[in-house]
Structure formats: C-alpha cells, structure tokens
Amino acid sequence: MNRRAAVFGLFTAAYFLSYFFRSANAVIAGDLARELQLSAGELGLLTSLFFATFAAIQLPLGVWLDRWGSRWVTPALMFVGALGSLIFALAPSLVPLAIGRALIGVGMAGVLMGSLKIFSQWFSAARFATVSGLLVGIGAMGALLAASPLAWLNEAIGWRAVFVVGAVATALVAASIMLWTRNTPPGVAWTGGQAAIGGLGRVFGDWRFWHMAPIAFFLAGVTMGFQGLWAGPYLFDVAGLDQLAAGNVLLWMAIGLTVGFIAAGQLADRFGIARVTVVATAFFALCQFALALRPPLLWIGPLYALFGFTGGFNVMIVTQARQIFPLHMTGKAVTAINLFAIGGTFLLQWWMGLIIGLFPVDAGGAYPSQAYSAMLLVMGVGTTLSLLWYLPMLRATKAVTA
C-alpha cells in the first residue's frame, strides 16, 4: 500500500468515526431522554461532555503530537474512546452514561489534530488546505451515518448495540494506524523529542491568534453544537416531524457539511482562507436568523443544507493556524485554535439547552417554537460579533501566507 495513501485513508477513517460519535445524540436524543428521564439542560450537558473532555485535552495534546507524533498519540487516545463507547452502550444510568460520553471525547480528541499534524509532514504547504478539506469532508460522512441510517439502526437493533459496534470499529482503526503509518515520509527525520516541548507562549502571544479564536469558538461551536444535538429536537418540536422524517432532513445538513468541508479547502487555496471564511460565516449567521423565524417546512431542508455547508468552513480557521506558525509548532498551533473550537461546542451546546429550558414544555414533553427561536437568535448574534472581530485578518493575508 502506498504510504501517503495509507496515512490519508486511515486518519480519514478515524475522523469518520469521530464525526459519527459527536453527531449521534441528535438522532437518539429522544430515546436517551425517555429512558433516563433527562431534561433539556441535562441532555445538553450529557452530549456536550464529549466536547468538554475533547477541549480539555487539546493543549497537552499539541505537546504530545509535536513530541511523539500522530502515529502513536492518536491511536492511543482512540483506544480510550473505544472503552468509552462500550461503557456508554452498557450504562444503566445517567452517571456511567456520562462517563462513557466523556471518555469518547478523550478518545476522539487526537483524531483531527493528529491528522493535521501528520499531513503537515506528508503534504506540502501549498496543498495543505485542500488535503485538510478532503480529510474533513470525507470524514464528515460519519455525520451522514448519524442521520437516517442511524435512525434506522436505532429502530432495528437499538442505540446500545450501535455503540458496541462503534467501539470495535474504533479499536480496529487505531491498531491499523499504529501498524501502517509513520510520522514522516521515508528519508525524513522525525524532529520530535525534547525540542518539541514549550512554545505555547509564542502561539498565545500572536495577535492574529486572538482574532481567530472567537470565530473558531462560534463557527465550529454553533455548527457542531446544533448539528450534534439540537438540530433534531428543532425538527421534532418546531416542524413536527417524526424520527425518520427528521433523520432525512438531518441528512441534508450532513451532506451540506460534507460538501462544505471539501469545498472550503479548494476555495481557500484559490482565494485565501480569510476571504472565504468571512463570506461563509456571513451566510452561516443568516441561516441561524432564518431558522429563528420558524420558516415553512419547505425551506427547512435547504436552510439545514446551507447551515451545514457554511458551517463546514470552520476547519479553515485551524488550517490558518498551520500557515501562521512554523512546521515544528504545528501541533501546538492547531490544538490551541481547536481548544476554542471544541470548547465553543461544549459551552454553546450546553447553553443552547439552558436557553431552550427557560421555556415550559407542553403535555407531550415538547418545547415551544419560541424556545428554539430565542436560542438561534442568541447564537446568530454571537456569530456576527465574532465575524466582525475577525475582519482584520483580511488585511493580515500577506503576513499569514508569507
């Protein structure tokens, strides 16, 4: 097998699993809430634990990646995720379910960042955005599996069996990465070790980093927070859809996200990361405001697709960090930005639930449409403000790409 193809294929498979796990609760949310009698706030907190542990490990992860490399760090964490998936599948109550979800977050924390780190060694800087977009686009098909197919599997074998299968698949991909990849191409020395320790001060001391962090927080946080949980309940409570019909609409969002990831890298390499990020984020905010207005059902599918497409450009912020900082600091740079992206997902997904929970449920346990409108308006305003703060990066294009 071609080594470069093995690196790309196996890390993409790992990211596929990561995206499935982060998105799955949107489809099984109803079953989790009924079986464990969870409120909206509890369900939001439970689901967001994936992102809480994911975010908590980002800064040490950057050091580990720069020191030992993706070949060892990423699969080691994935084995923890496999254990978490088993605990989640077998959990009899909320506490072990939460522990399992948290461990899945730890396990998947090194997948995207490990991929970007190893790709920085195997692919040239001129192709990095394109290859990164392909990685995330193809890997995000895990969200397609977590839409209609998961709804069908949930009815056929139950969510617990699905997570047992997920644990086995995660362990197999982790073992394959250890066996079939290496940190650098043949003939290229690995520059890890003690020299890779430190350097976070240089990342956090760069003014460009602090113009990128808030938009990473909202662009990634709203995308993954909504798609990973609240996009499903919105369809149940606002649009009145059943589980299978909602799964079909969620498929539109997942397809849009996948296409957005792939297109983002191609467009960024052609027009510049900052330019395409600004345009995509503007449309992303408009989607939130449009959904807050409770549009007719005919428009919800296209809006979900556009929401996913524009939200997919969030990966370009992480890619931009690769361009700003030198190669030996790639791990620290991308994980520092990802700390805000995943931290945003944890906090915003939870806060979405808290906002929705401010409104009373009806006799059937559904929240009123006004609850979702309030949540989407708050998120849309935050996204817009982060976009305005990011605009100086348009003038920093030459410094970024030099």
C-alpha positions as CSV (number, residue, x, y, z in Angstrom):
1,M,0.0,0.0,0.0
2,N,1.2,3.5,-0.9
3,R,2.4,5.1,2.4
4,R,0.9,8.5,1.7
5,A,-2.5,6.9,0.8
6,A,-2.4,4.8,4.0
7,V,-1.8,7.9,6.1
8,F,-4.6,9.8,4.4
9,G,-7.0,6.8,4.3
10,L,-6.6,5.6,7.9
11,F,-6.7,9.1,9.5
12,T,-9.8,9.9,7.4
13,A,-11.4,6.7,8.7
14,A,-10.6,7.7,12.2
15,Y,-12.2,11.1,11.6
16,F,-15.3,9.4,10.1
17,L,-15.7,7.7,13.5
18,S,-15.1,10.9,15.4
19,Y,-17.8,12.7,13.5
20,F,-20.2,9.8,13.9
21,F,-19.8,9.9,17.7
22,R,-20.1,13.6,18.0
23,S,-23.3,13.7,15.9
24,A,-25.1,10.5,17.1
25,N,-27.0,12.0,20.0
26,A,-29.1,14.3,17.7
27,V,-30.9,11.2,16.4
28,I,-31.1,9.2,19.7
29,A,-31.8,12.2,21.9
30,G,-35.5,11.2,22.3
31,D,-34.6,7.7,23.4
32,L,-32.0,8.9,25.8
33,A,-34.3,11.5,27.3
34,R,-37.2,9.0,27.7
35,E,-35.1,6.1,29.0
36,L,-33.2,8.2,31.6
37,Q,-35.8,10.9,32.1
38,L,-33.4,13.7,31.1
39,S,-34.3,17.4,30.9
40,A,-33.2,19.6,28.1
41,G,-30.4,21.0,30.2
42,E,-29.2,17.5,31.3
43,L,-29.4,16.2,27.8
44,G,-27.4,19.2,26.6
45,L,-24.8,18.8,29.3
46,L,-24.5,15.0,28.7
47,T,-24.0,15.4,25.0
48,S,-21.6,18.3,25.4
49,L,-19.3,16.2,27.7
50,F,-17.8,14.8,24.5
51,F,-16.6,18.3,23.7
52,A,-15.7,19.2,27.3
53,T,-13.1,16.4,27.6
54,F,-12.2,16.9,23.9
55,A,-11.3,20.6,24.7
56,A,-9.6,19.9,28.0
57,I,-7.0,17.7,26.4
58,Q,-6.1,20.0,23.5
59,L,-3.2,21.9,24.9
60,P,-1.3,18.8,26.2
61,L,-2.3,17.1,23.0
62,G,-0.3,19.7,21.0
63,V,2.8,19.0,23.0
64,W,2.3,15.2,22.7
65,L,1.9,15.4,18.9
66,D,4.9,17.6,18.4
67,R,7.0,15.3,20.7
68,W,5.8,11.7,19.8
69,G,3.9,12.2,16.6
70,S,0.4,11.2,15.4
71,R,1.3,7.6,14.7
72,W,1.4,6.9,18.5
73,V,-0.7,9.6,20.2
74,T,-3.8,9.4,18.0
75,P,-4.4,5.6,18.3
76,A,-3.5,5.6,22.0
77,L,-6.3,8.0,22.7
78,M,-8.7,6.2,20.3
79,F,-8.4,3.0,22.5
80,V,-9.7,5.2,25.4
81,G,-12.6,6.2,23.1
82,A,-13.4,2.5,22.3
83,L,-13.6,1.8,26.1
84,G,-15.9,4.9,26.5
85,S,-18.2,3.6,23.7
86,L,-18.5,0.3,25.5
87,I,-19.3,2.0,28.8
88,F,-21.9,4.2,27.1
89,A,-23.5,1.2,25.4
90,L,-23.8,-0.7,28.7
91,A,-24.6,2.2,31.0
92,P,-27.7,1.5,33.3
93,S,-28.0,5.1,34.5
94,L,-27.0,8.7,33.8
95,V,-23.7,8.7,35.6
96,P,-22.0,5.9,33.7
97,L,-23.5,7.1,30.5
98,A,-21.9,10.5,31.2
99,I,-18.5,8.8,31.9
100,G,-18.7,6.9,28.7
101,R,-19.5,10.0,26.7
102,A,-16.6,11.9,28.3
103,L,-14.2,9.1,27.5
104,I,-15.4,9.0,23.9
105,G,-14.5,12.7,23.8
106,V,-11.0,11.9,25.1
107,G,-10.6,9.2,22.5
108,M,-11.6,11.3,19.6
109,A,-9.6,14.4,20.7
110,G,-6.5,13.5,18.9
111,V,-8.0,12.5,15.5
112,L,-8.4,15.8,13.6
113,M,-5.4,17.4,15.2
114,G,-3.3,14.3,14.7
115,S,-4.4,14.2,11.1
116,L,-3.3,17.8,10.5
117,K,0.0,17.2,12.3
118,I,0.9,14.2,10.2
119,F,-0.4,15.8,7.0
120,S,1.9,18.7,7.6
121,Q,4.8,16.2,7.4
122,W,3.5,14.2,4.4
123,F,1.9,17.0,2.2
124,S,3.3,20.4,1.0
125,A,2.1,23.7,2.5
126,A,0.6,24.6,-0.9
127,R,-1.7,21.5,-0.8
128,F,-2.4,21.6,3.0
129,A,-5.8,23.4,2.9
130,T,-7.0,21.2,0.0
131,V,-5.9,17.9,1.7
132,S,-7.3,19.1,5.0
133,G,-10.6,19.9,3.4
134,L,-10.8,16.5,1.8
135,L,-10.0,14.8,5.1
136,V,-12.7,16.6,7.0
137,G,-15.2,16.4,4.1
138,I,-14.8,12.6,3.6
139,G,-14.5,12.0,7.3
140,A,-17.7,14.1,8.0
141,M,-19.6,11.4,6.2
142,G,-19.8,10.0,9.6
143,A,-22.5,12.6,10.2
144,L,-24.4,11.0,7.2
145,L,-24.3,7.7,9.1
146,A,-25.5,9.5,12.2
147,A,-28.6,10.8,10.3
148,S,-31.2,8.5,8.5
149,P,-29.0,5.3,8.7
150,L,-28.6,5.7,12.5
151,A,-32.4,6.4,12.9
152,W,-33.0,3.1,11.0
153,L,-30.3,1.2,13.0
154,N,-31.7,2.6,16.3
155,E,-35.1,1.2,15.5
156,A,-33.7,-2.1,14.2
157,I,-31.1,-3.0,16.9
158,G,-31.2,-0.2,19.4
159,W,-28.6,2.5,20.3
160,R,-26.7,0.4,22.7
161,A,-25.8,-2.2,20.0
162,V,-24.8,0.6,17.7
163,F,-22.2,1.9,20.3
164,V,-20.8,-1.6,20.8
165,V,-20.1,-1.8,17.1
166,G,-18.6,1.7,17.2
167,A,-16.2,0.5,20.0
168,V,-15.0,-2.4,17.9
169,A,-14.5,-0.2,14.8
170,T,-12.6,2.4,16.7
171,A,-10.2,-0.2,18.2
172,L,-9.5,-1.7,14.7
173,V,-8.8,1.7,13.1
174,A,-6.5,2.6,16.0
175,A,-4.5,-0.6,15.6
176,S,-4.2,-0.1,11.9
177,I,-2.8,3.5,12.3
178,M,-0.1,2.1,14.6
179,L,0.8,-0.7,12.1
180,W,0.5,1.0,8.7
181,T,1.6,4.7,9.2
182,R,4.7,6.6,10.3
183,N,5.2,10.1,11.5
184,T,7.3,11.3,8.5
185,P,7.9,10.1,4.9
186,P,10.8,7.8,4.2
187,G,14.1,9.6,4.4
188,V,12.7,12.5,6.5
189,A,13.9,12.5,10.1
190,W,11.4,13.0,12.9
191,T,12.1,16.2,14.8
192,G,10.2,15.5,18.0
193,G,11.6,14.8,21.4
194,Q,12.6,17.4,23.9
195,A,12.9,20.1,21.3
196,A,9.1,19.9,20.8
197,I,8.3,20.9,24.3
198,G,7.3,24.5,25.0
199,G,6.3,27.3,22.6
200,L,2.7,27.8,23.7
201,G,3.6,31.3,24.7
202,R,4.5,32.2,21.2
203,V,1.1,30.9,20.0
204,F,-0.9,32.8,22.6
205,G,1.3,35.9,22.2
206,D,0.4,36.4,18.5
207,W,-2.3,39.0,17.9
208,R,-3.6,37.1,14.9
209,F,-4.4,34.1,17.1
210,W,-6.8,36.2,19.2
211,H,-8.6,37.4,16.1
212,M,-9.1,33.8,15.0
213,A,-10.1,32.3,18.4
214,P,-13.6,33.9,18.8
215,I,-14.7,33.0,15.2
216,A,-13.4,29.4,15.8
217,F,-15.5,29.4,19.0
218,F,-18.8,30.4,17.3
219,L,-18.3,28.9,13.8
220,A,-17.3,25.5,15.0
221,G,-19.3,25.7,18.2
222,V,-22.6,26.5,16.7
223,T,-22.1,24.1,13.8
224,M,-21.3,21.1,15.9
225,G,-23.4,22.1,18.9
226,F,-26.6,22.4,16.8
227,Q,-25.9,19.5,14.4
228,G,-24.7,17.2,17.2
229,L,-27.9,17.6,19.3
230,W,-30.4,20.5,18.9
231,A,-31.0,20.2,15.1
232,G,-33.0,17.0,15.8
233,P,-35.3,18.4,18.6
234,Y,-35.8,21.5,16.5
235,L,-37.3,19.3,13.8
236,F,-39.4,17.4,16.3
237,D,-40.8,20.4,18.3
238,V,-40.9,23.2,15.7
239,A,-41.5,21.3,12.4
240,G,-43.5,18.4,14.0
241,L,-41.5,15.7,12.2
242,D,-41.2,12.1,13.4
243,Q,-37.8,10.4,13.9
244,L,-37.3,9.0,10.4
245,A,-38.5,12.2,8.7
246,A,-36.2,14.3,10.9
247,G,-33.4,11.9,10.0
248,N,-33.9,12.6,6.4
249,V,-33.7,16.4,7.0
250,L,-30.6,16.0,9.1
251,L,-29.2,14.2,6.1
252,W,-29.4,17.4,4.2
253,M,-27.4,19.2,6.8
254,A,-24.8,16.4,6.9
255,I,-24.5,16.4,3.1
256,G,-24.1,20.2,3.1
257,L,-21.5,19.9,5.8
258,T,-19.5,17.3,3.9
259,V,-19.6,19.4,0.7
260,G,-18.7,22.5,2.7
261,F,-15.6,20.8,4.1
262,I,-14.4,19.7,0.7
263,A,-15.1,23.0,-1.0
264,A,-13.6,25.0,1.8
265,G,-10.0,23.8,1.2
266,Q,-10.3,24.2,-2.6
267,L,-11.7,27.7,-2.3
268,A,-9.2,28.7,0.4
269,D,-6.2,27.6,-1.7
270,R,-7.6,29.7,-4.6
271,F,-8.9,32.9,-2.9
272,G,-7.3,32.9,0.6
273,I,-8.5,31.5,3.9
274,A,-9.6,34.8,5.4
275,R,-11.8,35.8,2.4
276,V,-13.7,32.5,2.1
277,T,-14.1,32.4,5.9
278,V,-15.7,35.9,6.0
279,V,-18.2,35.1,3.2
280,A,-19.1,31.7,4.6
281,T,-19.6,33.0,8.2
282,A,-21.8,35.8,7.0
283,F,-24.2,33.2,5.3
284,F,-23.9,31.0,8.3
285,A,-25.2,33.7,10.6
286,L,-28.0,34.4,8.2
287,C,-29.1,30.7,8.3
288,Q,-29.4,31.0,12.1
289,F,-31.6,34.1,11.9
290,A,-33.7,32.5,9.2
291,L,-34.3,29.3,11.2
292,A,-35.1,31.5,14.2
293,L,-38.0,32.9,12.2
294,R,-39.6,29.4,12.0
295,P,-39.8,29.2,8.2
296,P,-42.2,26.9,6.4
297,L,-41.2,23.2,6.2
298,L,-40.4,23.5,2.5
299,W,-37.5,25.9,3.5
300,I,-36.1,24.0,6.4
301,G,-34.3,21.3,4.3
302,P,-32.4,23.9,2.1
303,L,-31.6,26.0,5.2
304,Y,-30.2,23.0,7.0
305,A,-28.1,22.2,3.9
306,L,-26.8,25.8,3.7
307,F,-26.2,25.8,7.5
308,G,-24.1,22.6,7.1
309,F,-22.2,23.9,4.0
310,T,-21.2,27.2,5.5
311,G,-20.5,25.7,8.9
312,G,-18.1,23.4,7.3
313,F,-15.7,26.3,6.7
314,N,-14.8,26.2,10.4
315,V,-11.9,23.8,9.6
316,M,-10.2,26.6,7.7
317,I,-9.5,28.5,10.9
318,V,-7.5,25.6,12.2
319,T,-5.8,25.3,8.8
320,Q,-4.9,29.0,9.0
321,A,-3.0,28.4,12.3
322,R,-0.8,25.9,10.3
323,Q,0.1,28.8,7.9
324,I,1.0,31.3,10.6
325,F,3.3,29.1,12.7
326,P,6.4,27.1,11.7
327,L,6.2,23.4,11.0
328,H,7.7,22.2,14.3
329,M,5.0,24.0,16.1
330,T,2.0,22.7,14.1
331,G,0.7,20.5,16.9
332,K,0.6,23.4,19.4
333,A,-0.8,25.9,16.9
334,V,-3.7,23.8,15.6
335,T,-4.6,22.4,19.0
336,A,-4.6,25.9,20.6
337,I,-7.2,27.1,18.0
338,N,-9.1,23.8,18.3
339,L,-9.3,24.4,22.1
340,F,-11.6,27.3,21.3
341,A,-13.5,25.5,18.6
342,I,-14.2,22.4,20.7
343,G,-14.6,24.5,23.9
344,G,-17.2,26.5,22.0
345,T,-19.0,23.4,21.1
346,F,-19.1,22.2,24.7
347,L,-20.3,25.5,26.1
348,L,-22.6,26.5,23.3
349,Q,-24.3,23.1,23.1
350,W,-24.9,23.3,26.8
351,W,-26.0,26.9,26.7
352,M,-28.4,26.1,23.8
353,G,-30.1,23.6,26.2
354,L,-30.2,26.1,29.0
355,I,-31.9,28.8,26.8
356,I,-34.4,26.2,25.5
357,G,-35.0,25.0,29.0
358,L,-36.1,28.5,30.1
359,F,-39.4,27.8,28.3
360,P,-42.1,25.4,29.7
361,V,-42.8,22.1,27.9
362,D,-46.2,21.1,26.7
363,A,-48.1,18.0,27.8
364,G,-46.2,15.9,25.3
365,G,-42.8,17.0,26.5
366,A,-42.1,19.3,23.6
367,Y,-40.6,22.8,23.9
368,P,-42.4,25.7,22.2
369,S,-41.0,27.1,18.9
370,Q,-40.2,30.3,20.7
371,A,-37.6,28.5,22.8
372,Y,-35.6,27.5,19.6
373,S,-36.1,31.0,18.1
374,A,-34.5,32.5,21.2
375,M,-31.6,30.1,21.2
376,L,-30.9,30.6,17.5
377,L,-31.1,34.4,17.8
378,V,-28.5,34.4,20.6
379,M,-26.2,32.2,18.6
380,G,-26.6,34.3,15.5
381,V,-25.7,37.5,17.3
382,G,-22.6,35.8,18.8
383,T,-21.6,34.5,15.3
384,T,-22.0,38.0,13.8
385,L,-19.9,39.7,16.5
386,S,-17.1,37.1,16.1
387,L,-17.1,37.7,12.4
388,L,-16.7,41.5,12.9
389,W,-13.8,40.8,15.2
390,Y,-12.1,38.5,12.6
391,L,-12.2,41.1,9.8
392,P,-8.6,42.5,10.5
393,M,-7.4,39.1,9.3
394,L,-8.3,40.2,5.8
395,R,-5.5,42.7,6.0
396,A,-3.2,40.2,7.5
397,T,-3.4,37.9,4.5
398,K,0.1,38.6,3.3
399,A,1.6,38.0,6.7
400,V,-0.3,34.8,7.0
401,T,0.6,33.3,3.7
402,A,4.2,34.5,3.5
